[in-house]
């Protein structure tokens, strides 16, 4: 079963003025983390340690149909 994760953007103020949210389809927290590590901008690698904490705290919604594990949408500042 896959889930839709709504993950808070992990780059803090002032680098990210208002934060944001990233919507990810993944099977579990570890897969969500891996998807985000591959998606994130390499210039943000100093914040990589924040990603897993935000994945664990993310809202998760079960999906009825099978979907690929991927970043579905994002809004970040």
C-alpha positions in Angstrom: 0.0 0.0 0.0 1.2 3.5 -0.8 0.6 6.7 1.0 0.4 10.4 0.1 2.8 12.2 2.4 2.5 16.0 3.0 6.0 16.9 4.2 6.9 20.3 5.6 9.8 21.8 3.7 13.0 21.3 5.7 15.0 24.4 4.8 14.6 26.9 7.7 14.2 30.7 7.6 16.0 32.8 6.2 17.1 30.5 3.4 13.4 29.6 2.9 11.4 32.6 3.8 8.0 31.0 4.2 8.9 27.3 4.1 6.5 25.1 2.1 5.2 21.7 1.6 6.2 18.7 -0.6 3.6 16.0 -1.6 5.2 12.6 -2.0 3.8 9.2 -2.9 5.7 6.4 -1.1 5.2 3.1 0.6 6.8 4.0 3.9 8.9 6.7 5.7 12.2 5.3 4.4 11.0 5.3 0.8 9.6 8.8 1.2 13.0 10.0 2.6 14.8 8.4 -0.4 12.5 10.0 -2.9 13.1 13.4 -1.2 16.8 12.9 -1.1 16.8 12.3 -4.9 14.5 15.3 -5.5 16.0 17.9 -3.3 18.4 20.5 -4.7 22.0 19.6 -4.0 22.8 23.1 -2.7 20.4 22.3 0.2 22.5 19.3 1.4 23.4 21.0 4.6 19.7 20.5 5.7 19.6 16.8 4.8 19.4 15.8 8.5 16.1 17.7 8.8 14.3 15.6 6.1 13.7 12.4 8.0 12.3 14.2 11.0 9.8 16.0 8.7 8.9 12.8 7.0 8.1 11.1 10.3 5.9 14.1 11.4 4.2 14.3 7.9 0.5 13.8 7.4 0.0 10.4 5.6 -3.1 9.5 3.6 -3.6 5.9 2.2 -4.0 5.7 -1.5 -6.7 3.4 -3.0 -4.8 2.6 -6.2 -1.2 1.8 -7.0 1.0 4.8 -7.8 4.7 5.3 -8.6 6.8 6.6 -5.7 7.5 10.2 -6.7 7.2 13.8 -5.7 3.7 14.7 -6.9 3.7 18.5 -6.2 5.6 21.0 -4.2 5.3 24.6 -3.1 8.4 26.0 -1.5 9.8 29.4 -1.0 
